[in-house]
Amino acid sequence: MKGFCENCRDTVDYQVKTIDKEKEIKEKTIEYVGKIAYCEACKSEIFVSDIRDFNLKALDAAFREEENLIKVEDIERILEVYDIGKRPLSLLLGWGEGTLTRYIDGDIPSKPYSDKLKRILKDRMYYLKLLEQNKDNITDVAFRKSKKAVNEKPINLNEETTKIESAVRYLLMQTSEITPLALQKLLYFSQGFQKAFTNMFLFEEDCEAWIHGPVYRNIYDKYKNHGYNPIEEDLSYENINLSEDEKELLDHIISYFGRYSGKVLENMTHSEEPWRVSRQGLKDFEASNRIIDKKEIGSYFISVKEKYKMLNFTDIKDYSEDLLSKLYS
């Protein structure tokens, strides 16, 4: 890779390094994982437009996560699910006609606006009520198209569009003989490596540092009746809210971690810092609902990616095999 180094006054080869960064926004310090480019010759930092764009995107994602604000991809999901345009939805909500366009282009919504959009995404009946009450604000064509889309969607739209539920469905469909214990650990590894490779978490939910490793409580509650037996459910690929890149990551998590039993995966997570740090001061068999800080998960898996010089998802294999070797050699 080449860029212009002001110190060398020449076009030079450069390397990219992942670093922890922070930015003051609205009197709050936002921490995020960014990148810098540095000249191979003199080692000074150089400007690269792609690196700047990456850092801006990473900062935006970190700020939204810190403030619990809706993501652009979720706004796009609303438009898709309800088959409505940016301008009609803005008018339907009583906002300026260009409001949704600005949000799609990257402007950050206020908390009340964000919360309203989140509720629309999660609550089909709430959206339908808004649509009926404010139909005079949009064209008849836009109203009929959107109402048709609403009536064709499943009643429990929230479950169908939640990222963690989508990940669960995909993992269950792509594996056989997967127990609730193993499922929890595959979700955890998916969350960590998604953050390491894209600087964004796969889903919003926090996991807890239970005796048997990281656990996502809502998923535990859903499948706990299976006990130590494999989960058996009739599932389909419909309404799985995952991008092709996210599915590719899950495919690799299945390949490199899904081959092991839940107990082996439990021991793997016990050897990693996020779970151990979260349970400091607790006895081995002491119950706890302590949250494993997502920042701890992100930092750990980013360090793993750097240590193993991972360039793509296939490199995850080296880490999984090394973990197994250290545990059972």
Backbone bond lengths (Angstrom), bond angles and torsions (degrees), N, CA, C in turn:
res aa  C-N    CA-C-N  psi(-1)  N-CA   C-N-CA  omega(-1)  CA-C   N-CA-C  phi
1 M - - - 1.458 - - 1.523 109.85 -
2 K 1.312 116.09 139.89 1.463 119.86 -176.64 1.523 111.04 -124.57
3 G 1.333 115.08 147.72 1.453 122.12 176.71 1.513 108.97 -155.46
4 F 1.335 115.69 173.06 1.463 119.31 -178.20 1.522 110.43 -93.80
5 C 1.335 115.83 125.82 1.461 121.97 178.14 1.527 108.61 -101.98
6 E 1.345 115.96 118.64 1.461 120.04 -179.32 1.520 111.10 -67.89
7 N 1.317 116.30 -30.80 1.461 119.88 -179.84 1.530 111.52 -69.00
8 C 1.351 115.20 -42.82 1.476 120.15 179.22 1.525 112.14 -84.83
9 R 1.330 115.69 -14.93 1.468 122.26 -177.07 1.521 111.11 55.88
10 D 1.342 115.64 43.84 1.456 120.19 -176.53 1.535 109.31 -158.74
11 T 1.346 115.00 161.93 1.456 120.40 172.32 1.520 108.31 -79.16
12 V 1.328 115.75 125.12 1.463 119.72 -171.29 1.531 110.29 -131.44
13 D 1.326 115.82 164.01 1.458 121.31 169.23 1.519 108.39 -74.97
14 Y 1.328 116.11 144.96 1.456 118.08 178.92 1.528 110.71 -137.32
15 Q 1.327 115.27 158.54 1.448 122.95 175.94 1.532 108.98 -114.10
16 V 1.316 115.69 157.50 1.463 121.24 179.75 1.524 108.82 -116.56
17 K 1.319 116.14 135.57 1.451 122.04 -179.99 1.520 109.62 -126.66
18 T 1.330 116.41 138.52 1.463 122.11 175.94 1.523 109.49 -86.53
19 I 1.329 116.86 130.84 1.465 120.55 -177.78 1.531 110.49 -138.73
20 D 1.315 116.07 159.54 1.462 121.39 172.04 1.525 108.78 -80.54
21 K 1.329 115.58 130.82 1.457 120.38 -179.28 1.524 108.71 -127.48
22 E 1.315 115.76 165.60 1.460 120.14 174.47 1.526 109.48 -148.36
23 K 1.331 114.29 154.24 1.459 121.07 -177.30 1.519 108.76 -145.71
24 E 1.326 115.70 137.82 1.459 120.88 178.19 1.527 108.80 -86.21
25 I 1.333 116.49 117.64 1.460 121.84 178.38 1.526 108.12 -130.44
26 K 1.308 116.80 122.07 1.466 122.30 178.88 1.524 111.35 51.48
27 E 1.337 114.91 48.31 1.463 123.04 177.52 1.537 112.72 61.88
28 K 1.318 116.47 23.46 1.457 120.97 177.00 1.527 108.55 -129.58
29 T 1.329 115.87 135.45 1.459 120.64 179.06 1.523 109.47 -85.63
30 I 1.317 115.47 118.45 1.456 122.07 179.77 1.522 108.67 -102.32
31 E 1.316 116.08 120.10 1.465 121.36 177.59 1.521 109.67 -97.00
32 Y 1.319 115.79 139.07 1.461 119.97 179.44 1.522 109.50 -154.72
33 V 1.313 115.72 166.47 1.459 121.28 179.12 1.524 108.05 -99.76
34 G 1.323 115.91 118.04 1.456 121.19 -179.37 1.520 112.23 -121.29
35 K 1.305 115.30 -167.02 1.453 120.92 -179.80 1.520 110.16 -133.40
36 I 1.331 116.15 155.92 1.453 121.64 169.40 1.520 108.15 -133.26
37 A 1.307 115.35 151.61 1.467 121.19 175.10 1.523 107.83 -111.01
38 Y 1.323 116.09 137.51 1.462 118.58 179.72 1.526 110.81 -135.73
39 C 1.297 114.56 145.38 1.466 123.24 -177.10 1.534 109.58 -65.46
40 E 1.332 116.83 132.42 1.462 120.07 178.81 1.523 111.74 -69.33
41 A 1.333 116.08 -26.06 1.471 119.10 -176.45 1.528 112.44 -79.78
42 C 1.346 116.26 -54.72 1.468 119.27 -174.68 1.525 113.38 -106.29
43 K 1.348 117.48 -5.40 1.464 124.44 177.54 1.527 114.10 68.64
44 S 1.315 118.17 11.09 1.462 120.09 177.88 1.524 109.64 -83.66
45 E 1.327 115.38 154.20 1.460 120.09 -179.45 1.520 110.21 -72.23
46 I 1.326 117.27 139.59 1.456 121.57 178.91 1.527 109.75 -124.51
47 F 1.335 115.20 159.09 1.459 120.48 179.66 1.529 109.98 -87.91
48 V 1.339 115.11 129.52 1.465 121.67 174.86 1.526 106.50 -133.96
49 S 1.313 117.16 123.36 1.466 120.53 -173.05 1.529 112.06 -60.59
50 D 1.325 117.68 -37.37 1.464 120.12 179.88 1.534 111.19 -65.06
51 I 1.340 116.12 -35.99 1.465 120.14 177.93 1.519 110.08 -68.32
52 R 1.326 116.65 -41.20 1.476 120.67 176.77 1.528 110.37 -59.24
53 D 1.349 116.95 -45.90 1.460 120.50 -179.16 1.527 111.01 -63.85
54 F 1.330 116.92 -39.80 1.459 120.69 177.72 1.524 110.70 -60.94
55 N 1.338 116.71 -44.83 1.464 121.03 -178.59 1.523 112.13 -65.90
56 L 1.315 116.70 -37.67 1.465 120.09 177.90 1.523 110.61 -64.98
57 K 1.325 116.55 -41.05 1.464 120.98 178.67 1.528 110.64 -66.11
58 A 1.334 116.08 -41.35 1.468 120.67 179.66 1.530 110.70 -65.12
59 L 1.333 116.58 -41.40 1.458 121.06 178.17 1.518 110.85 -64.00
60 D 1.325 116.47 -43.13 1.466 120.83 178.89 1.524 110.47 -60.08
61 A 1.337 117.00 -44.97 1.463 121.16 -179.36 1.528 110.99 -64.14
62 A 1.346 116.12 -40.82 1.469 120.21 -179.39 1.526 111.21 -67.21
63 F 1.341 117.06 -39.38 1.465 120.74 179.47 1.529 110.59 -65.54
64 R 1.340 115.81 -44.12 1.469 119.34 -179.96 1.532 110.55 -63.20
65 E 1.320 115.44 -39.41 1.463 118.93 179.86 1.532 110.62 -67.08
66 E 1.323 116.05 -41.80 1.466 120.62 179.76 1.523 111.40 -63.21
67 E 1.335 116.36 -39.47 1.469 121.64 -177.23 1.525 113.16 -92.73
68 N 1.329 116.51 -0.63 1.468 122.04 -178.78 1.531 110.99 57.79
69 L 1.330 115.68 48.48 1.462 121.99 179.65 1.526 110.48 -102.83
70 I 1.308 115.98 151.82 1.459 121.27 -178.02 1.525 111.07 -63.94
71 K 1.328 116.00 145.40 1.458 122.14 179.05 1.528 110.30 -89.76
72 V 1.319 115.68 157.02 1.473 120.43 178.82 1.522 110.42 -58.13
73 E 1.336 116.93 -42.29 1.471 120.31 -177.91 1.527 111.50 -61.95
74 D 1.342 117.08 -30.60 1.461 119.53 178.94 1.531 111.30 -75.47
75 I 1.329 116.34 -33.01 1.474 119.46 174.81 1.525 109.32 -65.64
76 E 1.326 116.04 -42.08 1.466 120.30 177.69 1.525 110.41 -62.93
77 R 1.330 115.93 -35.26 1.461 120.33 177.95 1.527 111.25 -64.24
78 I 1.331 117.50 -38.45 1.467 121.40 177.02 1.526 110.29 -59.41
79 L 1.324 115.76 -47.76 1.461 120.51 -179.16 1.518 111.53 -60.50
80 E 1.342 115.60 -38.34 1.465 120.74 -179.42 1.522 111.44 -71.47
81 V 1.334 116.11 -49.03 1.461 121.13 -175.28 1.518 111.36 -62.38
82 Y 1.337 116.39 -42.43 1.461 120.05 -175.59 1.529 112.99 -97.97
83 D 1.325 116.79 5.73 1.470 121.95 176.18 1.530 111.53 47.75
84 I 1.320 114.60 57.05 1.459 120.24 -179.71 1.521 108.79 -136.94
85 G 1.315 116.46 146.89 1.454 121.29 -178.75 1.518 112.62 -81.91
86 K 1.323 115.16 169.20 1.475 120.18 -178.93 1.530 111.02 -63.73
87 R 1.312 117.01 -46.60 1.465 120.37 -178.04 1.533 111.51 -65.66
88 P 1.361 119.30 -48.50 1.467 118.56 178.54 1.523 113.52 -60.05
89 L 1.344 117.89 -39.54 1.456 119.46 -179.95 1.529 110.96 -66.31
90 S 1.326 116.62 -39.07 1.461 119.95 176.67 1.524 110.98 -59.28
91 L 1.333 115.71 -45.32 1.460 120.38 -179.88 1.529 111.30 -68.21
92 L 1.319 116.06 -36.41 1.458 120.78 178.99 1.530 110.92 -61.38
93 L 1.336 115.69 -33.29 1.460 121.12 -179.07 1.523 112.88 -88.89
94 G 1.338 116.80 -1.38 1.455 120.24 -179.74 1.509 113.47 77.79
95 W 1.325 116.40 21.39 1.457 121.41 179.23 1.524 109.84 -99.55
96 G 1.329 116.34 173.11 1.455 120.27 173.92 1.512 110.34 -61.94
97 E 1.328 117.49 145.67 1.464 120.34 -171.60 1.538 113.24 -63.72
98 G 1.332 117.81 -19.34 1.454 119.75 179.66 1.521 114.33 -99.32
99 T 1.340 116.81 5.84 1.470 120.34 -173.68 1.527 112.60 -61.29
100 L 1.335 117.29 -50.15 1.472 120.29 -178.34 1.523 111.42 -65.78
101 T 1.326 116.65 -33.61 1.470 119.75 177.31 1.519 110.17 -62.10
102 R 1.325 117.10 -41.81 1.463 120.69 178.77 1.524 111.42 -64.47
103 Y 1.338 115.52 -39.92 1.466 119.23 -179.91 1.529 111.01 -66.76
104 I 1.322 116.28 -40.09 1.467 119.97 177.71 1.524 110.60 -63.96
105 D 1.327 116.02 -34.68 1.469 120.72 -179.32 1.528 112.56 -79.26
106 G 1.330 117.13 -3.97 1.461 119.06 173.82 1.507 116.89 121.60
107 D 1.329 118.34 -10.90 1.461 118.95 176.10 1.527 109.76 -61.83
108 I 1.322 116.47 144.52 1.460 120.84 -176.92 1.528 110.34 -94.70
109 P 1.329 117.64 124.57 1.472 119.91 -178.87 1.519 112.02 -73.36
110 S 1.320 115.88 157.81 1.465 120.19 173.62 1.525 108.50 -68.89
111 K 1.327 116.90 164.24 1.465 120.59 -178.53 1.528 111.93 -60.24
112 P 1.342 119.84 -45.16 1.472 118.88 179.33 1.527 112.62 -61.80
113 Y 1.352 117.03 -41.14 1.466 120.14 178.73 1.523 110.01 -66.12
114 S 1.335 116.28 -41.99 1.459 120.66 179.03 1.525 110.96 -61.40
115 D 1.331 116.81 -45.11 1.462 120.87 -178.68 1.527 111.25 -62.66
116 K 1.316 115.65 -36.23 1.468 118.65 179.74 1.523 110.66 -67.37
117 L 1.330 116.44 -41.24 1.461 120.32 178.06 1.531 111.09 -66.03
118 K 1.326 116.57 -38.60 1.467 119.61 177.60 1.525 111.20 -62.99
119 R 1.316 115.56 -40.15 1.457 118.56 -179.71 1.526 110.64 -66.81
120 I 1.330 116.39 -38.77 1.460 120.44 177.91 1.525 110.55 -59.99
121 L 1.339 115.99 -43.14 1.464 120.19 -179.08 1.524 111.80 -64.37
122 K 1.329 116.07 -36.18 1.458 120.07 -174.41 1.531 114.18 -90.20
123 D 1.337 116.93 -20.55 1.467 119.57 -170.65 1.522 110.81 -126.23
124 R 1.298 115.52 97.00 1.469 121.19 -178.46 1.517 111.88 -59.87
125 M 1.327 117.37 -40.85 1.458 120.24 -177.06 1.524 111.48 -69.04
126 Y 1.321 116.56 -33.24 1.461 120.07 176.50 1.529 109.88 -64.53
127 Y 1.342 115.56 -43.42 1.473 118.68 178.57 1.531 110.24 -64.32
128 L 1.315 116.71 -42.84 1.463 119.91 -178.76 1.524 110.60 -60.33
129 K 1.343 117.01 -39.34 1.461 121.30 177.98 1.525 110.88 -62.89
130 L 1.348 116.64 -43.59 1.468 120.59 177.06 1.522 110.96 -62.08
131 L 1.313 115.20 -41.59 1.463 120.43 -178.80 1.523 111.02 -61.33
132 E 1.325 116.66 -45.06 1.462 120.74 -179.21 1.528 111.45 -69.05
133 Q 1.332 116.36 -41.81 1.467 120.20 -176.20 1.523 112.63 -69.45
134 N 1.326 117.07 -32.72 1.466 120.72 -173.16 1.523 113.47 -115.01
135 K 1.320 117.18 23.36 1.459 120.49 -175.92 1.528 112.78 -63.67
136 D 1.331 116.82 -23.31 1.465 119.40 179.05 1.529 112.19 -70.52
137 N 1.345 116.67 -12.69 1.467 120.46 179.64 1.529 112.71 -82.45
138 I 1.339 116.69 -13.40 1.469 120.16 -178.05 1.525 109.62 -126.72
139 T 1.325 115.73 171.31 1.463 119.28 -179.06 1.523 110.17 -72.27
140 D 1.329 115.49 159.09 1.454 120.91 179.34 1.525 110.65 -63.98
141 V 1.321 116.65 -36.41 1.470 120.84 179.01 1.531 110.57 -62.86
142 A 1.355 116.18 -46.48 1.463 120.61 179.74 1.521 110.70 -63.08
143 F 1.340 116.46 -39.35 1.468 120.55 179.67 1.522 111.12 -63.42
144 R 1.344 116.95 -48.21 1.461 120.40 -176.33 1.532 111.48 -66.06
145 K 1.331 117.18 -39.69 1.470 120.30 178.58 1.520 111.48 -62.68
146 S 1.322 116.10 -44.99 1.453 119.56 -177.12 1.536 111.22 -70.23
147 K 1.316 116.99 -39.65 1.463 119.16 179.37 1.517 111.00 -64.34
148 K 1.311 116.38 -37.62 1.462 120.45 177.20 1.528 110.34 -62.40
149 A 1.336 116.19 -43.02 1.471 120.68 179.54 1.526 110.99 -63.27
150 V 1.335 116.14 -41.15 1.468 120.73 179.60 1.525 110.32 -62.05
151 N 1.304 116.81 -45.03 1.464 121.00 -176.32 1.525 112.73 -69.64
152 E 1.331 116.02 -20.06 1.470 119.91 -179.79 1.521 112.41 -90.19
153 K 1.335 116.96 -10.01 1.465 120.18 -177.26 1.533 110.44 -86.60
154 P 1.343 116.24 153.88 1.468 119.43 176.77 1.526 110.86 -61.60
155 I 1.327 116.11 152.94 1.459 120.77 -179.40 1.518 111.17 -59.82
156 N 1.338 117.08 -45.64 1.460 120.43 -177.07 1.516 109.77 -89.61
157 L 1.309 115.93 73.25 1.461 120.85 -176.81 1.514 111.83 -65.40
158 N 1.327 116.71 -34.04 1.460 120.29 -179.17 1.516 111.30 -57.54
159 E 1.339 116.72 -47.29 1.455 120.57 -179.01 1.525 111.16 -63.20
160 E 1.317 116.52 -36.81 1.454 119.97 -177.27 1.519 112.67 -71.54
161 T 1.322 118.11 -25.68 1.457 119.69 -173.57 1.531 113.61 -106.46
162 T 1.326 117.77 -7.29 1.454 119.81 -179.93 1.521 110.10 -68.01
163 K 1.318 116.87 133.67 1.458 121.16 -177.48 1.524 112.44 -61.63
164 I 1.325 116.63 -43.63 1.458 118.37 -176.96 1.529 110.93 -67.23
165 E 1.336 117.58 -37.12 1.459 120.58 176.27 1.523 110.60 -66.02
166 S 1.329 115.98 -38.83 1.464 119.54 177.57 1.520 110.93 -63.52
167 A 1.338 115.88 -41.25 1.469 119.95 178.21 1.521 110.72 -63.64
168 V 1.332 116.84 -41.94 1.466 121.19 178.54 1.527 110.16 -60.68
169 R 1.315 116.59 -48.80 1.469 120.70 -179.62 1.530 110.88 -57.91
170 Y 1.330 115.49 -45.30 1.465 119.47 -177.50 1.530 110.54 -65.49
171 L 1.330 117.14 -43.87 1.461 120.53 179.63 1.526 111.09 -62.42
172 L 1.319 117.19 -41.74 1.461 120.38 -179.65 1.523 111.87 -66.42
173 M 1.323 116.42 -36.71 1.464 119.48 -178.47 1.531 112.62 -75.27
174 Q 1.323 116.13 -26.01 1.461 120.14 -175.52 1.527 112.49 -95.55
175 T 1.309 117.19 -2.07 1.458 120.15 -178.76 1.526 110.00 -126.68
176 S 1.313 115.53 168.43 1.463 120.98 173.52 1.523 107.96 -130.51
177 E 1.317 115.41 149.95 1.465 119.96 177.75 1.527 112.72 59.19
178 I 1.318 117.88 41.39 1.459 120.52 179.29 1.532 109.75 -96.19
179 T 1.305 116.69 125.15 1.464 122.34 -179.20 1.526 110.00 -90.32
180 P 1.339 117.63 163.94 1.469 119.42 176.19 1.526 112.91 -56.93
181 L 1.341 117.16 -37.11 1.469 120.75 179.12 1.525 110.91 -62.91
182 A 1.329 116.65 -46.80 1.465 120.42 -179.93 1.522 111.15 -65.88
183 L 1.333 116.86 -39.07 1.465 120.89 179.89 1.516 110.91 -59.20
184 Q 1.326 117.31 -43.44 1.462 121.13 179.63 1.524 111.07 -58.34
185 K 1.313 116.67 -42.81 1.462 120.13 -176.41 1.521 111.50 -72.51
186 L 1.330 117.36 -35.67 1.469 120.23 177.02 1.531 110.58 -65.35
187 L 1.325 116.60 -37.69 1.466 120.21 175.64 1.524 110.40 -62.39
188 Y 1.316 116.59 -42.80 1.465 122.29 -179.53 1.531 111.12 -62.40
189 F 1.328 117.14 -47.59 1.463 119.97 179.19 1.529 110.81 -65.58
190 S 1.318 117.07 -36.65 1.469 120.70 178.12 1.520 110.54 -62.73
191 Q 1.329 116.04 -44.26 1.463 121.55 179.01 1.533 110.74 -60.98
192 G 1.329 116.27 -45.51 1.464 120.14 -177.31 1.512 113.41 -66.01
193 F 1.323 116.85 -47.14 1.459 119.22 -177.18 1.530 112.70 -74.80
194 Q 1.339 117.18 -28.09 1.466 118.81 173.29 1.524 110.08 -61.69
195 K 1.332 116.18 -42.94 1.463 120.58 177.90 1.529 110.76 -64.30
196 A 1.336 116.83 -41.28 1.462 120.71 -177.50 1.524 111.89 -64.27
197 F 1.327 117.25 -39.47 1.459 120.49 -174.53 1.525 113.55 -89.91
198 T 1.323 118.80 -26.93 1.469 120.46 -175.10 1.519 113.26 -120.55
199 N 1.334 116.77 -7.32 1.463 122.98 -175.30 1.531 112.66 64.98
200 M 1.322 116.77 18.03 1.458 121.13 176.39 1.523 108.44 -135.30
201 F 1.321 116.33 139.62 1.457 119.35 177.78 1.524 110.00 -74.50
202 L 1.317 114.77 154.81 1.459 120.21 -178.47 1.526 111.05 -73.50
203 F 1.346 116.53 -36.29 1.457 120.31 179.57 1.525 109.68 -145.47
204 E 1.327 116.38 166.50 1.462 122.01 -172.19 1.530 113.51 -84.59
205 E 1.308 117.98 -24.75 1.462 121.28 -171.86 1.530 112.74 -62.54
206 D 1.330 115.60 143.09 1.463 121.80 173.72 1.516 109.71 -88.61
207 C 1.335 115.92 152.90 1.462 119.36 172.93 1.527 109.25 -109.27
208 E 1.316 115.45 158.20 1.453 121.94 -177.32 1.526 110.19 -110.19
209 A 1.333 115.53 151.42 1.470 121.43 -177.17 1.524 109.54 -89.72
210 W 1.328 116.31 80.95 1.446 121.61 -179.72 1.535 110.40 -82.44
211 I 1.309 115.80 172.67 1.468 121.17 -179.61 1.523 111.00 -56.56
212 H 1.315 116.43 -41.15 1.468 120.83 -175.34 1.530 112.53 -96.36
213 G 1.322 116.78 25.15 1.457 119.88 175.02 1.519 113.17 107.53
214 P 1.345 117.12 -172.46 1.470 121.63 -179.49 1.535 110.93 -63.51
215 V 1.326 115.91 136.66 1.465 121.00 -178.76 1.527 109.89 -138.64
216 Y 1.336 115.58 131.35 1.461 121.87 172.24 1.530 106.49 -93.04
217 R 1.329 115.58 109.59 1.470 121.00 -167.21 1.525 112.55 -58.54
218 N 1.337 118.21 -43.17 1.464 119.00 -176.75 1.536 111.43 -64.34
219 I 1.333 116.84 -33.43 1.457 120.53 177.73 1.533 109.63 -73.94
220 Y 1.325 116.72 -37.78 1.465 120.37 176.51 1.532 110.10 -59.53
221 D 1.328 116.39 -48.01 1.466 120.46 -178.36 1.531 111.48 -60.11
222 K 1.322 116.39 -34.78 1.463 120.17 -177.28 1.522 112.35 -70.94
223 Y 1.339 117.04 -35.49 1.468 120.07 -172.06 1.535 113.94 -115.53
224 K 1.325 118.47 8.38 1.465 120.30 -174.09 1.524 113.27 -63.58
225 N 1.325 116.89 -26.53 1.467 119.25 -179.10 1.524 112.91 -67.61
226 H 1.341 117.06 -13.92 1.466 120.38 177.24 1.530 111.29 -77.09
227 G 1.329 116.30 -15.52 1.459 120.01 179.25 1.517 111.78 58.55
228 Y 1.347 115.93 -126.70 1.467 120.84 179.41 1.523 111.83 -95.72
229 N 1.329 116.64 9.74 1.461 121.18 -178.32 1.536 111.00 -91.02
230 P 1.322 117.45 155.14 1.468 120.39 176.87 1.528 111.14 -61.11
231 I 1.327 115.45 147.39 1.464 121.30 178.22 1.521 108.43 -80.36
232 E 1.313 116.36 127.60 1.464 121.06 178.57 1.519 108.90 -122.69
233 E 1.334 116.03 114.37 1.463 121.07 179.16 1.517 109.35 -144.31
234 D 1.323 116.44 148.58 1.456 121.55 174.03 1.527 107.85 -86.29
235 L 1.325 116.27 112.89 1.457 121.20 -176.18 1.514 109.94 -126.87
236 S 1.323 115.98 161.10 1.466 121.27 175.76 1.517 108.79 -135.73
237 Y 1.334 115.17 164.71 1.456 120.62 -179.07 1.531 112.25 -78.01
238 E 1.323 117.85 -5.19 1.456 120.36 -178.80 1.529 110.68 -66.99
239 N 1.323 115.35 142.28 1.465 122.80 174.53 1.523 113.81 61.67
240 I 1.320 117.43 28.68 1.457 120.54 172.00 1.521 107.99 -89.86
241 N 1.322 115.86 116.09 1.458 121.93 -173.92 1.526 110.54 -90.60
242 L 1.340 115.32 70.78 1.460 121.12 178.68 1.526 109.32 -134.95
243 S 1.321 115.95 140.31 1.453 120.01 174.82 1.531 109.29 -77.15
244 E 1.319 116.98 167.90 1.460 120.30 178.23 1.527 111.07 -63.03
245 D 1.332 117.06 -36.70 1.465 120.26 178.04 1.525 111.00 -65.32
246 E 1.334 116.60 -39.44 1.464 120.05 178.99 1.526 111.08 -66.53
247 K 1.336 116.43 -39.47 1.459 119.84 176.41 1.531 110.67 -64.49
248 E 1.327 116.14 -38.73 1.464 119.76 179.00 1.527 110.51 -62.13
249 L 1.338 116.83 -43.04 1.468 119.52 177.13 1.525 110.49 -59.81
250 L 1.331 117.32 -47.27 1.463 120.60 -179.41 1.527 111.21 -61.28
251 D 1.329 116.76 -36.31 1.470 120.20 177.01 1.527 110.83 -59.92
252 H 1.338 116.15 -40.17 1.458 119.84 -179.65 1.532 111.56 -74.51
253 I 1.321 117.17 -34.96 1.466 120.03 175.01 1.530 109.77 -61.77
254 I 1.326 116.28 -41.78 1.463 120.93 177.47 1.525 110.45 -62.60
255 S 1.335 116.62 -44.14 1.467 120.93 -177.49 1.521 112.14 -63.74
256 Y 1.347 116.95 -40.71 1.461 120.08 -170.77 1.532 114.30 -99.87
257 F 1.339 117.21 -19.19 1.460 119.93 177.80 1.531 112.18 -120.01
258 G 1.337 116.43 -28.88 1.458 120.54 -177.23 1.515 113.66 -67.68
259 R 1.305 117.77 -12.29 1.470 121.43 178.78 1.539 112.29 -76.20
260 Y 1.350 116.12 -14.07 1.458 120.24 -175.85 1.529 111.39 -100.59
261 S 1.311 115.92 157.28 1.466 120.98 178.74 1.524 110.39 -71.95
262 G 1.318 115.48 165.07 1.454 119.99 177.79 1.509 112.28 -59.58
263 K 1.332 117.12 -37.11 1.466 120.92 -179.39 1.516 111.35 -67.03
264 V 1.325 117.55 -40.49 1.466 120.84 177.24 1.530 109.91 -63.78
265 L 1.329 116.25 -43.66 1.466 120.47 179.19 1.526 110.46 -63.87
266 E 1.325 116.39 -37.62 1.466 120.58 176.42 1.527 110.30 -58.64
267 N 1.321 116.17 -47.42 1.469 120.25 179.75 1.526 111.63 -63.84
268 M 1.315 116.94 -34.04 1.466 120.09 176.51 1.526 110.82 -61.99
269 T 1.333 115.95 -46.79 1.473 119.02 -178.76 1.527 111.34 -68.97
270 H 1.338 116.86 -27.85 1.465 120.40 176.90 1.528 111.39 -67.04
271 S 1.329 116.67 -23.99 1.461 119.86 -178.65 1.523 112.69 -86.08
272 E 1.337 116.81 -7.23 1.461 121.16 -175.15 1.531 111.46 -97.36
273 E 1.315 115.52 152.31 1.460 121.44 -173.31 1.531 114.94 -62.04
274 P 1.335 120.29 -44.20 1.470 118.49 -173.75 1.529 113.60 -54.91
275 W 1.340 117.68 -45.87 1.463 120.62 -179.99 1.525 110.65 -69.58
276 R 1.328 117.17 -43.37 1.466 120.37 -177.31 1.526 111.71 -65.61
277 V 1.329 116.72 -42.62 1.465 120.84 179.09 1.526 110.34 -63.16
278 S 1.320 116.59 -41.02 1.472 120.60 -177.97 1.521 112.55 -66.99
279 R 1.333 117.25 -24.68 1.469 120.39 -177.18 1.534 112.68 -104.28
280 Q 1.303 116.83 15.33 1.464 119.08 178.01 1.530 110.37 -57.85
281 G 1.354 115.69 133.09 1.455 120.62 179.60 1.515 114.11 89.60
282 L 1.348 117.15 -7.68 1.460 121.23 179.32 1.529 109.92 -97.96
283 K 1.319 116.42 148.33 1.455 120.96 174.54 1.530 109.69 -76.02
284 D 1.331 116.01 162.19 1.465 120.72 -174.80 1.523 112.85 -54.77
285 F 1.306 117.89 -40.68 1.463 120.81 -175.65 1.530 111.83 -112.29
286 E 1.324 115.98 29.29 1.463 121.48 177.37 1.522 109.93 -92.01
287 A 1.319 116.26 121.77 1.460 120.77 -179.28 1.524 110.97 -64.74
288 S 1.325 115.97 147.82 1.464 120.80 -179.50 1.520 109.88 -157.42
289 N 1.325 115.51 145.89 1.459 120.02 172.83 1.529 110.95 -114.31
290 R 1.341 114.98 24.62 1.467 119.09 178.84 1.536 110.81 -59.79
291 I 1.321 115.39 136.76 1.461 120.97 177.02 1.527 109.77 -77.81
292 I 1.328 116.43 135.19 1.463 120.62 170.12 1.528 106.43 -84.43
293 D 1.301 116.46 111.02 1.469 121.92 -175.38 1.528 110.14 -55.80
294 K 1.333 116.06 127.45 1.469 119.22 179.65 1.524 111.71 -60.19
295 K 1.340 116.43 -28.33 1.468 118.54 177.53 1.523 110.32 -65.22
296 E 1.341 116.56 -36.52 1.464 120.70 177.13 1.532 110.18 -65.14
297 I 1.325 116.00 -42.80 1.464 120.54 178.94 1.522 110.10 -62.72
298 G 1.336 115.71 -47.43 1.464 119.63 -179.80 1.512 112.56 -60.54
299 S 1.324 117.18 -48.68 1.463 121.33 -178.42 1.531 111.04 -61.11
300 Y 1.342 115.68 -41.73 1.461 118.94 -177.91 1.529 111.45 -64.62
301 F 1.315 117.48 -48.98 1.462 119.59 -176.01 1.525 112.35 -72.65
302 I 1.315 117.41 -27.97 1.466 119.52 172.77 1.525 109.78 -65.75
303 S 1.335 116.29 -39.86 1.470 119.95 177.81 1.534 110.76 -66.25
304 V 1.336 116.48 -35.51 1.468 120.73 176.42 1.530 110.02 -63.79
305 K 1.313 115.56 -45.20 1.470 120.33 179.72 1.531 110.95 -59.02
306 E 1.331 115.93 -41.44 1.466 120.08 -179.96 1.528 111.04 -70.42
307 K 1.326 116.38 -43.65 1.465 120.80 -177.87 1.523 111.43 -60.44
308 Y 1.334 116.63 -42.03 1.466 121.15 -177.23 1.529 112.35 -92.44
309 K 1.346 115.45 7.27 1.473 121.33 177.65 1.535 111.27 50.10
310 M 1.318 115.31 48.76 1.460 120.97 -178.29 1.526 110.69 -74.29
311 L 1.306 115.63 127.92 1.456 121.28 177.07 1.524 111.64 -105.98
312 N 1.317 116.69 -28.06 1.460 121.18 178.24 1.521 109.62 -149.90
313 F 1.333 116.40 177.99 1.461 120.92 -173.56 1.525 113.39 -60.79
314 T 1.324 117.68 -29.71 1.467 119.78 -177.95 1.530 111.74 -63.21
315 D 1.326 116.81 -22.43 1.470 120.12 -179.21 1.529 112.43 -73.62
316 I 1.326 116.86 -11.61 1.468 120.41 177.10 1.536 109.77 -61.28
317 K 1.321 116.08 -27.88 1.471 121.36 -179.45 1.527 111.51 -54.73
318 D 1.329 117.32 -40.98 1.470 120.92 -178.06 1.525 110.93 -60.69
319 Y 1.317 115.76 -40.92 1.472 119.99 -179.09 1.523 110.97 -68.12
320 S 1.324 117.22 -45.16 1.468 119.86 -177.61 1.524 110.59 -63.57
321 E 1.330 117.54 -40.30 1.460 120.57 -179.64 1.530 110.69 -70.60
322 D 1.327 116.93 -35.58 1.462 120.50 178.51 1.530 110.13 -67.42
323 L 1.321 116.85 -41.56 1.464 121.17 176.73 1.524 110.81 -57.60
324 L 1.336 115.52 -48.14 1.455 120.68 -178.28 1.524 110.60 -61.84
325 S 1.321 115.25 -43.02 1.476 120.39 -178.98 1.520 110.85 -62.00
326 K 1.317 117.98 -42.75 1.457 121.52 -178.54 1.528 111.83 -67.99
327 L 1.327 116.73 -31.63 1.460 120.78 -178.34 1.515 113.35 -79.24
328 Y 1.344 116.33 -34.04 1.457 119.45 -170.20 1.528 114.83 -124.15
329 S 1.312 117.29 12.39 1.461 118.86 178.96 1.530 110.84 -82.02
